[in-house]
Amino acid sequence: MRSRPRPRRLASRPWTLPVLAAAAVAAALLTAVPYGAGGGPAADGAPDAPAAGRLTAAGAPQGKARPDARHVVLAVHGGAGTALRRDETSPEREKAYRDGLADAVRAGQRVLDRGGDSVSAVEAAVRSLEDDPLFNAGKGAVFTADAGHELDASVMRGSDLAAGAVAGVRSVRNPVSAARLVMEKSPHVLLSGEGADDFAARSGLETVTQDYYWTQARWDALLAAKKKTTGARSAAAALADEQAKGTVGAVARDRKRDLAAATSTGGLTNKLPGRIGDSPVIGAGTYAKNATVAASATGAGEVFLRGAATATISNLMEFGGKDVAAAAYEVLVERLPKLGGDGGVIALDRKGTFDAPHSSEGMLHAYLTEDGTVFTKIFADETPPNT
């Protein structure tokens, strides 16, 4: 069984109703933030829902398709790949990862708290991750083979299937915001390269030069990747490269129970210039439909493209009668590995049922429940693979 995730304390609000978070996960006394109609009933085929805000389990056991949590309003991920290990991670590094994920969740929560919609919430959450150099998106984007940076992002609204995306941008500080502009201010779904950069600049988004994305960790990962075919790399270099394969994303449901999803990435370390993965492709890296699911994926992009990962989760729910956990598990654990790749997904339905299955060794993620508790999962023993 997975160990219980670590709860984070959020500031109380005097106008909300107090609830008790589960003592089993050592949660503090927090205040409830009402979103929708109490999260709705439990998904068909899943365990009965507990009181609002309480975690149904510490996580789905390996080999099982069960939800990670219920009454979730927003979740984020920071990429799938090699998991962090407690005995190899300093307290400072642990805090940086947990704070980065929690800050992103709080950014989305602030939008929902003031009555904002789910699209604005996922945009805010992903922007926070794009501004954090720990994660492979925005400021933390990895290097291409020619030592440049090309970034991708997408966003989708579940109420009407509206979507927007950008691919291969080189001068946009926050690609997720450019993706939203494509959705709302253009007749298109996907813009790429120089055209996407120009569109973002004309629309008033902040632009940067390529050196903005430079970080020592990503440079070291590029050098390590280039040495891969010339000899054995150190364990530290291999770990840096594995962690550089990540993506960031967010899913949310607002008070109207409308769903939204967003994904952003710097791509793969040492990728060929012009390579585009699943992150900006609707139905592969991102999908949202009120009747089914909001999903954001991370992992082997080419495999997620070939398997139409997030759209398949939705289709299994809509046409196959599966609940969110069963559908996500089938795609991530049973289907995609047969195509030769691994990864993970965060998936949320409009009832608040949440799951984060992954076939990779680990997946950094966090989620917010209706009572205001944030749970972060970064270590291998907190989020073991479902295989």
Phi, psi and chi 1 to 4 in degrees:
 res  aa     phi    psi   chi1   chi2   chi3   chi4
   1 MET       -  149.5  -62.5  -71.8  -68.9      -
   2 ARG   -73.0  145.5  -66.8 -178.9 -176.8  173.4
   3 SER   -71.8  163.2   61.8      -      -      -
   4 ARG   -74.7  140.7  -61.3 -152.8  179.4  -96.2
   5 PRO   -73.0  163.2   28.5  -35.0      -      -
   6 ARG   -90.5  122.9  175.3  174.9  -62.3 -169.0
   7 PRO   -79.6  152.8   29.6  -32.8      -      -
   8 ARG  -118.3  140.9  -49.4  -89.0  -50.2 -174.9
   9 ARG   -85.0  134.4 -178.7 -173.6  -67.6  -89.2
  10 LEU  -113.3  156.6  -64.5 -177.7      -      -
  11 ALA   -62.4  138.9      -      -      -      -
  12 SER   -75.6  153.7  -63.3      -      -      -
  13 ARG  -123.6  124.3  -67.4  176.6  173.2   82.4
  14 PRO   -64.4  -18.8   23.7  -34.0      -      -
  15 TRP   -89.7   -0.9   50.4  -92.1      -      -
  16 THR  -102.5  167.9   54.8      -      -      -
  17 LEU   -90.1  129.9  -60.3  174.5      -      -
  18 PRO   -73.6  139.0   26.4  -33.5      -      -
  19 VAL  -136.2  161.5  -65.6      -      -      -
  20 LEU  -101.5  123.9  -71.5  174.4      -      -
  21 ALA   -76.3  162.6      -      -      -      -
  22 ALA   -60.8  128.2      -      -      -      -
  23 ALA   -65.7  -27.8      -      -      -      -
  24 ALA   -64.5  -24.6      -      -      -      -
  25 VAL  -106.8   16.9  -67.3      -      -      -
  26 ALA    56.1   36.5      -      -      -      -
  27 ALA   -77.3  149.0      -      -      -      -
  28 ALA   -86.5  170.1      -      -      -      -
  29 LEU   -69.2  118.9 -178.6   62.5      -      -
  30 LEU  -126.1  178.4  -62.3  166.2      -      -
  31 THR  -114.5  145.4   57.8      -      -      -
  32 ALA   -81.1  141.4      -      -      -      -
  33 VAL  -114.7  109.4 -179.1      -      -      -
  34 PRO   -73.7  119.2   26.7  -31.7      -      -
  35 TYR  -123.8  122.9  -62.5  108.8      -      -
  36 GLY    65.8 -159.0      -      -      -      -
  37 ALA   -96.9   63.6      -      -      -      -
  38 GLY    66.8   19.1      -      -      -      -
  39 GLY    84.9  -10.3      -      -      -      -
  40 GLY    78.4  174.4      -      -      -      -
  41 PRO   -73.0  168.9   28.0  -35.0      -      -
  42 ALA   -65.1  148.8      -      -      -      -
  43 ALA   -65.9  148.5      -      -      -      -
  44 ASP   -57.4  135.5  -67.9  -19.1      -      -
  45 GLY    82.0   -0.7      -      -      -      -
  46 ALA  -105.6  164.6      -      -      -      -
  47 PRO   -60.6  155.3  -20.4   31.3      -      -
  48 ASP   -59.1  143.8  -68.3  -21.6      -      -
  49 ALA   -74.1  141.5      -      -      -      -
  50 PRO   -84.6 -172.5   34.1  -35.4      -      -
  51 ALA   -60.0  152.8      -      -      -      -
  52 ALA   -53.8  135.7      -      -      -      -
  53 GLY    87.0   -9.6      -      -      -      -
  54 ARG   -90.8  140.9  -64.0 -172.7   63.2  178.1
  55 LEU   -75.7  129.7 -167.6   64.2      -      -
  56 THR   -69.9  -32.5   56.2      -      -      -
  57 ALA  -159.7  163.4      -      -      -      -
  58 ALA   -69.8  -11.7      -      -      -      -
  59 GLY   152.2  156.3      -      -      -      -
  60 ALA   -65.9  135.1      -      -      -      -
  61 PRO   -65.0  154.5   25.1  -33.7      -      -
  62 GLN   -57.9  136.8  -64.3 -175.5   46.2      -
  63 GLY    81.4    5.9      -      -      -      -
  64 LYS  -121.0  149.3  -59.5  -65.2 -177.4 -178.2
  65 ALA  -107.0   86.4      -      -      -      -
  66 ARG  -132.2  147.0  -67.7  176.4   53.0 -165.2
  67 PRO   -61.8  146.8  -19.0   31.0      -      -
  68 ASP   -75.0  -34.2  -79.8   -5.9      -      -
  69 ALA  -161.7  163.0      -      -      -      -
  70 ARG  -123.9  169.8  -59.5 -167.3 -174.1  -82.2
  71 HIS    56.6   36.9  -56.3  -72.9      -      -
  72 VAL   -91.0  138.7  170.9      -      -      -
  73 VAL  -110.8  -22.7  -65.7      -      -      -
  74 LEU  -157.7  143.5 -174.6  143.3      -      -
  75 ALA  -143.5  153.0      -      -      -      -
  76 VAL  -133.7  158.3  -58.1      -      -      -
  77 HIS  -132.0  154.3   70.2   76.0      -      -
  78 GLY  -117.3   18.3      -      -      -      -
  79 GLY   112.1  152.3      -      -      -      -
  80 ALA  -110.8  150.6      -      -      -      -
  81 GLY   160.3 -140.5      -      -      -      -
  82 THR   -71.1  128.3  -61.5      -      -      -
  83 ALA   -76.3  150.7      -      -      -      -
  84 LEU   -72.0  144.5  -64.1  174.7      -      -
  85 ARG  -117.7  138.6  -60.1 -173.1 -179.9  -79.6
  86 ARG   -58.4  -42.3  -67.7 -176.0 -172.3  -85.9
  87 ASP   -76.3   -6.0   58.2   -7.9      -      -
  88 GLU  -117.4    4.0  -61.1  173.0   -4.2      -
  89 THR  -116.9  123.5  -55.8      -      -      -
  90 SER   -70.2  156.0   68.1      -      -      -
  91 PRO   -57.2  -34.5  -25.9   35.1      -      -
  92 GLU   -67.3  -41.3  -65.6   77.4   14.9      -
  93 ARG   -69.6  -40.1 -171.2  167.4 -178.9   80.0
  94 GLU   -58.8  -46.2  174.9 -173.4   -3.2      -
  95 LYS   -62.2  -39.9 -176.8  177.1 -173.7  -60.0
  96 ALA   -62.8  -43.2      -      -      -      -
  97 TYR   -68.9  -45.2  -87.4  107.2      -      -
  98 ARG   -64.0  -42.9  -68.8 -162.5 -169.7  -83.2
  99 ASP   -64.5  -39.4  -73.9   -7.9      -      -
 100 GLY   -61.7  -44.5      -      -      -      -
 101 LEU   -67.8  -44.2  -68.0  169.2      -      -
 102 ALA   -65.7  -38.0      -      -      -      -
 103 ASP   -61.9  -39.2  -72.9  -12.3      -      -
 104 ALA   -65.2  -42.9      -      -      -      -
 105 VAL   -61.6  -43.0  169.7      -      -      -
 106 ARG   -65.6  -35.4  -69.3 -173.1 -178.4  108.7
 107 ALA   -61.3  -43.2      -      -      -      -
 108 GLY   -68.6  -36.7      -      -      -      -
 109 GLN   -62.9  -39.1 -176.5 -166.7   23.9      -
 110 ARG   -61.0  -36.6  -74.2 -168.2  -71.1  -88.4
 111 VAL   -64.8  -47.1  172.2      -      -      -
 112 LEU   -66.6  -35.9  -63.7  173.7      -      -
 113 ASP   -60.4  -34.5  -80.6   -8.8      -      -
 114 ARG   -94.8   16.6   58.6  176.5 -179.3  -98.8
 115 GLY    86.8   13.3      -      -      -      -
 116 GLY   -70.2  165.3      -      -      -      -
 117 ASP   -87.8  169.0   59.2   56.4      -      -
 118 SER   -66.6  -32.1   54.4      -      -      -
 119 VAL   -63.1  -45.6  171.2      -      -      -
 120 SER   -63.8  -34.4  -62.0      -      -      -
 121 ALA   -67.5  -45.8      -      -      -      -
 122 VAL   -70.4  -33.8  -64.5      -      -      -
 123 GLU   -61.7  -46.1  179.7 -169.8   12.3      -
 124 ALA   -62.8  -42.3      -      -      -      -
 125 ALA   -63.8  -44.9      -      -      -      -
 126 VAL   -70.6  -36.7  170.4      -      -      -
 127 ARG   -58.1  -40.2  -78.8  177.7   63.7   98.8
 128 SER   -60.6  -42.5  178.3      -      -      -
 129 LEU   -70.2  -34.4  -66.8  166.8      -      -
 130 GLU   -65.7  -27.9  -72.5  176.6  -22.7      -
 131 ASP   -86.6   -4.2  -70.7  -19.3      -      -
 132 ASP  -101.9  117.1 -170.5  -31.7      -      -
 133 PRO   -66.7   -8.9   23.5  -33.7      -      -
 134 LEU   -67.7  -25.8  -82.3  177.4      -      -
 135 PHE  -109.3  147.4  -57.2  101.0      -      -
 136 ASN   -81.5   75.1  178.3   18.2      -      -
 137 ALA  -169.9  147.3      -      -      -      -
 138 GLY    55.2 -125.6      -      -      -      -
 139 LYS   -54.7  -34.0  173.1   61.7  178.3  172.3
 140 GLY   -94.2   17.3      -      -      -      -
 141 ALA   -61.4  142.8      -      -      -      -
 142 VAL   -77.7  171.4  -61.0      -      -      -
 143 PHE   -92.5  145.3  -76.3   88.1      -      -
 144 THR   -79.4  176.5   62.1      -      -      -
 145 ALA   -62.1  -27.5      -      -      -      -
 146 ASP   -98.0   21.6   64.5   -5.6      -      -
 147 ALA    65.3   30.5      -      -      -      -
 148 GLY  -108.7 -172.2      -      -      -      -
 149 HIS  -134.2  129.4  -59.3  -84.8      -      -
 150 GLU  -133.9  121.0  -62.9  177.5   -3.6      -
 151 LEU  -114.2  148.8  -69.8   71.7      -      -
 152 ASP  -129.2  151.9  -49.4  -36.5      -      -
 153 ALA  -161.5  158.5      -      -      -      -
 154 SER  -152.0  159.3   61.3      -      -      -
 155 VAL  -146.1  147.0   63.9      -      -      -
 156 MET  -143.0  141.0 -172.0  167.2 -174.3      -
 157 ARG  -106.0  125.3 -174.5  168.7   59.0 -145.4
 158 GLY   -75.5  -20.8      -      -      -      -
 159 SER   -70.9  -31.8   60.0      -      -      -
 160 ASP  -137.7    8.3   60.4   -3.0      -      -
 161 LEU    64.2   21.5  -55.4 -172.7      -      -
 162 ALA   -68.0  144.8      -      -      -      -
 163 ALA  -151.8  155.0      -      -      -      -
 164 GLY  -149.0  152.1      -      -      -      -
 165 ALA  -157.4  155.3      -      -      -      -
 166 VAL  -132.0  148.7  -66.7      -      -      -
 167 ALA  -138.0  140.3      -      -      -      -
 168 GLY    66.1   29.9      -      -      -      -
 169 VAL   -78.0  148.7  -64.2      -      -      -
 170 ARG  -125.4   -4.5  -63.6  172.9   55.5   86.9
 171 SER  -141.4   14.1   61.3      -      -      -
 172 VAL   -97.5  126.1  179.3      -      -      -
 173 ARG   -65.4  -44.5  172.9  169.9  175.1  159.7
 174 ASN  -123.8   90.1  -66.9  108.0      -      -
 175 PRO   -58.3  -29.9  -27.7   36.9      -      -
 176 VAL   -63.2  -34.3   69.9      -      -      -
 177 SER   -70.9  -34.0  -66.6      -      -      -
 178 ALA   -64.9  -39.8      -      -      -      -
 179 ALA   -61.8  -41.4      -      -      -      -
 180 ARG   -64.7  -38.2 -177.5  175.9 -176.3  179.3
 181 LEU   -63.6  -38.7  -79.6  173.5      -      -
 182 VAL   -59.4  -41.1  172.2      -      -      -
 183 MET   -65.9  -42.1  178.0  177.9   73.3      -
 184 GLU   -98.8  -23.1  -64.1 -179.3  -18.5      -
 185 LYS  -120.4   10.1  -56.1  -63.4 -176.8 -179.3
 186 SER  -140.0  163.4   86.6      -      -      -
 187 PRO   -85.4    6.1   31.4  -35.5      -      -
 188 HIS  -107.3  171.7  -51.7  -59.9      -      -
 189 VAL  -106.9  -39.6  171.1      -      -      -
 190 LEU  -133.9  125.0  174.2   61.3      -      -
 191 LEU  -116.4  148.9  -65.1  178.9      -      -
 192 SER  -134.0  159.6   66.9      -      -      -
 193 GLY    55.8 -139.4      -      -      -      -
 194 GLU   -59.9  -36.9 -175.5  177.3   -8.5      -
 195 GLY   -62.5  -39.3      -      -      -      -
 196 ALA   -68.8  -41.3      -      -      -      -
 197 ASP   -61.2  -44.8  -81.1  -40.8      -      -
 198 ASP   -65.3  -41.2  -71.1  -13.0      -      -
 199 PHE   -61.4  -43.7  173.2   77.4      -      -
 200 ALA   -63.4  -42.8      -      -      -      -
 201 ALA   -65.3  -44.8      -      -      -      -
 202 ARG   -62.8  -28.0  -69.2 -163.2  -51.6  -90.4
 203 SER   -84.5   -0.8  -60.1      -      -      -
 204 GLY    94.4    8.7      -      -      -      -
 205 LEU   -73.8  150.8  -71.1 -173.1      -      -
 206 GLU   -67.4  131.7 -178.2  177.2   -3.8      -
 207 THR  -110.9  157.3   59.8      -      -      -
 208 VAL  -139.4  165.7  -64.8      -      -      -
 209 THR   -90.7  166.0   56.4      -      -      -
 210 GLN   -59.2  -31.1  -78.1  -88.4  -68.7      -
 211 ASP   -68.3  -14.5   61.1  -26.8      -      -
 212 TYR   -59.7  -36.0  165.2   78.2      -      -
 213 TYR   -81.6   -8.6  -53.3  113.7      -      -
 214 TRP   -68.6  130.0 -168.8   96.3      -      -
 215 THR  -138.2  151.0   63.9      -      -      -
 216 GLN   -62.1  -40.5 -172.8   65.8   52.5      -
 217 ALA   -61.9  -41.9      -      -      -      -
 218 ARG   -71.6  -34.2  -60.6  -49.4 -171.0 -154.1
 219 TRP   -64.6  -44.3 -179.5 -109.7      -      -
 220 ASP   -61.8  -36.9  -68.6  -15.6      -      -
 221 ALA   -65.5  -38.2      -      -      -      -
 222 LEU   -64.1  -46.3  175.7   64.2      -      -
 223 LEU   -61.4  -40.3  -62.5 -179.3      -      -
 224 ALA   -63.6  -41.1      -      -      -      -
 225 ALA   -64.7  -37.4      -      -      -      -
 226 LYS   -71.3  -21.0  -71.0 -174.3  175.3  -62.1
 227 LYS   -85.7   -6.7  -68.8  178.3 -178.8  177.6
 228 LYS   -58.4  -38.4 -173.5  173.2 -176.9  178.2
 229 THR   -90.2   -2.3   58.5      -      -      -
 230 THR  -106.9   -5.1   61.2      -      -      -
 231 GLY   159.8  174.7      -      -      -      -
 232 ALA   -69.4  140.4      -      -      -      -
 233 ARG   -98.9  160.7  -64.7  175.9  -64.9  163.6
 234 SER   -70.2  159.8   68.5      -      -      -
 235 ALA   -60.9  -38.2      -      -      -      -
 236 ALA   -65.2  -40.6      -      -      -      -
 237 ALA   -67.4  -40.2      -      -      -      -
 238 ALA   -63.3  -41.0      -      -      -      -
 239 LEU   -64.2  -42.2  177.0   61.0      -      -
 240 ALA   -61.1  -40.5      -      -      -      -
 241 ASP   -67.6  -42.4 -172.7   33.3      -      -
 242 GLU   -62.4  -43.8  -76.0  -64.9  -47.5      -
 243 GLN   -69.4  -22.3  -69.5  175.8  -15.5      -
 244 ALA   -77.2   -3.8      -      -      -      -
 245 LYS   -84.2    1.7  -67.8 -166.2  -55.4 -174.3
 246 GLY   -75.4  179.0      -      -      -      -
 247 THR  -145.4  162.2  -60.8      -      -      -
 248 VAL  -121.1  156.2  -53.9      -      -      -
 249 GLY  -165.6  169.4      -      -      -      -
 250 ALA  -150.3  149.4      -      -      -      -
 251 VAL  -132.9  149.3  -65.7      -      -      -
 252 ALA  -156.2  157.6      -      -      -      -
 253 ARG  -130.6  137.9   63.6 -176.1 -179.1  107.6
 254 ASP  -101.0 -170.0   56.0   30.7      -      -
 255 ARG   -67.8  -21.1  -66.4 -178.5 -178.6 -179.4
 256 LYS   -85.9   -0.5  -64.4  179.8  179.8  178.8
 257 ARG    65.0   27.9  -63.1 -168.8    2.2  172.8
 258 ASP   -82.5  138.9  -73.7  -26.2      -      -
 259 LEU   -98.8  154.9  -62.5  176.0      -      -
 260 ALA  -153.7  155.0      -      -      -      -
 261 ALA  -142.0  150.1      -      -      -      -
 262 ALA  -147.2  148.7      -      -      -      -
 263 THR  -141.7  145.0  -51.5      -      -      -
 264 SER  -147.8  145.8 -178.2      -      -      -
 265 THR  -157.0  157.4 -171.6      -      -      -
 266 GLY   -95.8   -0.5      -      -      -      -
 267 GLY    89.1 -151.4      -      -      -      -
 268 LEU  -101.4  140.0  -67.7  173.8      -      -
 269 THR   -58.8  132.5  -63.5      -      -      -
 270 ASN    68.6   22.6 -157.5   33.5      -      -
 271 LYS   -70.6  155.0   67.2 -178.8 -179.8  179.8
 272 LEU   -65.4  138.7  -69.5  175.9      -      -
 273 PRO   -55.8  135.0  -26.5   36.3      -      -
 274 GLY    93.3   -8.7      -      -      -      -
 275 ARG   -65.9  136.5  177.9  -96.0 -175.0 -173.3
 276 ILE  -126.3  128.8  -63.5  172.3      -      -
 277 GLY   -98.3 -151.3      -      -      -      -
 278 ASP   -83.4  -22.5   64.6  -55.1      -      -
 279 SER   -56.4  -39.8  -64.8      -      -      -
 280 PRO   -90.9    5.4   34.7  -35.6      -      -
 281 VAL  -100.5  115.4  178.0      -      -      -
 282 ILE   -65.0  129.3  -59.2  -56.7      -      -
 283 GLY    96.6  -14.4      -      -      -      -
 284 ALA  -108.1  -66.5      -      -      -      -
 285 GLY   -91.6  -21.8      -      -      -      -
 286 THR  -142.5  139.7  -57.2      -      -      -
 287 TYR  -159.8  144.8 -160.5   75.0      -      -
 288 ALA  -150.0  129.0      -      -      -      -
 289 LYS  -148.6  123.2 -173.5  174.4 -174.1  177.3
 290 ASN   -54.7  -35.9  -83.8    3.7      -      -
 291 ALA   -71.6  -15.0      -      -      -      -
 292 THR  -130.6  -76.7   54.2      -      -      -
 293 VAL  -156.8  154.6   69.3      -      -      -
 294 ALA  -111.9  126.5      -      -      -      -
 295 ALA  -139.8  139.8      -      -      -      -
 296 SER  -131.4  129.7  173.5      -      -      -
 297 ALA  -108.9  161.8      -      -      -      -
 298 THR  -152.1  139.6  172.2      -      -      -
 299 GLY   146.4 -145.9      -      -      -      -
 300 ALA   -73.9   98.2      -      -      -      -
 301 GLY   -56.6  -41.3      -      -      -      -
 302 GLU   -62.9  -37.2  -78.3   68.9   16.7      -
 303 VAL   -70.2  -39.9  169.3      -      -      -
 304 PHE   -65.9  -32.7  -79.7   68.7      -      -
 305 LEU   -66.0  -50.4  -80.0  166.0      -      -
 306 ARG   -63.2  -33.3  -69.7  162.3   55.0 -151.6
 307 GLY   -92.2    2.2      -      -      -      -
 308 ALA    42.9   56.0      -      -      -      -
 309 ALA   -55.8  -57.8      -      -      -      -
 310 THR   -72.5  -35.1   53.2      -      -      -
 311 ALA   -66.8  -34.2      -      -      -      -
 312 THR   -66.4  -37.3  -59.3      -      -      -
 313 ILE   -58.6  -47.2  -66.4  172.6      -      -
 314 SER   -61.6  -43.2  176.5      -      -      -
 315 ASN   -65.5  -37.5  -69.9  -20.4      -      -
 316 LEU   -64.6  -32.6  -73.4  171.3      -      -
 317 MET   -74.7  -45.1  -65.2  176.2   68.6      -
 318 GLU   -74.3  -43.9 -177.2  172.6    4.2      -
 319 PHE  -105.6  -18.7  -54.7  115.1      -      -
 320 GLY  -103.3   -5.8      -      -      -      -
 321 GLY    72.8   15.4      -      -      -      -
 322 LYS   -85.0  153.2  -66.9 -177.6  178.6  -68.7
 323 ASP   -82.4  174.5   61.1   52.6      -      -
 324 VAL   -62.2  -39.6   63.6      -      -      -
 325 ALA   -68.8  -43.9      -      -      -      -
 326 ALA   -65.2  -40.3      -      -      -      -
 327 ALA   -68.0  -45.7      -      -      -      -
 328 ALA   -65.0  -40.0      -      -      -      -
 329 TYR   -62.7  -44.5  179.8   89.4      -      -
 330 GLU   -60.0  -43.4  178.8  172.5  -30.7      -
 331 VAL   -70.6  -50.1  172.4      -      -      -
 332 LEU   -76.7  -33.6  -92.2  -64.8      -      -
 333 VAL  -103.4  -31.9 -179.6      -      -      -
 334 GLU  -101.9  -36.3  -63.2  177.6   -5.4      -
 335 ARG   -93.7  -54.8  -65.3 -170.4  179.1 -152.6
 336 LEU   -63.5  -39.2  -65.1 -174.4      -      -
 337 PRO   -58.4  -28.8  -29.0   38.7      -      -
 338 LYS   -68.7  -18.9  -65.7  177.8 -178.4  178.1
 339 LEU   -90.6   -3.2  -62.5  178.5      -      -
 340 GLY   101.5   18.8      -      -      -      -
 341 GLY  -146.6  163.5      -      -      -      -
 342 ASP  -126.7  176.5   60.4   14.3      -      -
 343 GLY   159.4 -158.6      -      -      -      -
 344 GLY  -154.3  176.5      -      -      -      -
 345 VAL  -151.7  146.6   68.9      -      -      -
 346 ILE  -105.3  130.7   51.5  173.3      -      -
 347 ALA  -134.7  131.4      -      -      -      -
 348 LEU  -136.0  130.9  177.5   69.5      -      -
 349 ASP  -100.1  172.3   69.6   16.6      -      -
 350 ARG   -74.5   -7.7   68.0 -172.7  -45.0 -165.9
 351 LYS   -83.2  -11.4  -60.7  174.3 -177.3  178.1
 352 GLY    96.0    8.9      -      -      -      -
 353 THR   -78.6  129.6  -52.2      -      -      -
 354 PHE  -127.0  140.5  170.1   73.4      -      -
 355 ASP  -143.5  150.9 -161.8   25.4      -      -
 356 ALA  -136.8   63.9      -      -      -      -
 357 PRO   -73.0  150.1   30.7  -36.5      -      -
 358 HIS  -155.4  145.2   55.1   96.9      -      -
 359 SER   -99.2  -11.3   54.2      -      -      -
 360 SER   -74.3  167.9   55.4      -      -      -
 361 GLU   -60.6  -35.6 -177.2  178.8  -14.9      -
 362 GLY  -153.0  168.3      -      -      -      -
 363 MET  -153.2  118.7 -176.7  171.6   72.6      -
 364 LEU   -72.3  125.4  -53.7  170.8      -      -
 365 HIS  -159.7  166.7   64.7  -76.8      -      -
 366 ALA  -152.2  156.9      -      -      -      -
 367 TYR  -149.2  158.0   54.8   88.1      -      -
 368 LEU  -115.5  128.8  168.9   73.2      -      -
 369 THR   -98.3  168.9   51.7      -      -      -
 370 GLU   -60.8  -27.2  -72.3  173.7   -6.3      -
 371 ASP   -81.7    1.2   66.8   -7.0      -      -
 372 GLY    94.5    8.1      -      -      -      -
 373 THR   -85.4  135.1  -48.8      -      -      -
 374 VAL  -106.3  128.7  173.1      -      -      -
 375 PHE  -110.4  131.2  -64.2   88.4      -      -
 376 THR  -116.7  141.0   61.8      -      -      -
 377 LYS  -131.8  116.9  -65.6 -174.5  178.4 -176.1
 378 ILE  -130.4  -24.8   65.3  169.8      -      -
 379 PHE   -92.9  157.9  -71.3  127.3      -      -
 380 ALA   -60.0  -36.2      -      -      -      -
 381 ASP   -78.7  -12.3   58.3   -1.4      -      -
 382 GLU   -88.1  -27.6  -67.2  176.0  -35.4      -
 383 THR  -143.4   66.1  174.7      -      -      -
 384 PRO   -67.7  155.5   27.5  -35.5      -      -
 385 PRO   -63.8  151.5   23.0  -33.6      -      -
 386 ASN   -81.3   -4.9  -66.8   82.4      -      -
 387 THR   -74.6      -   53.0      -      -      -
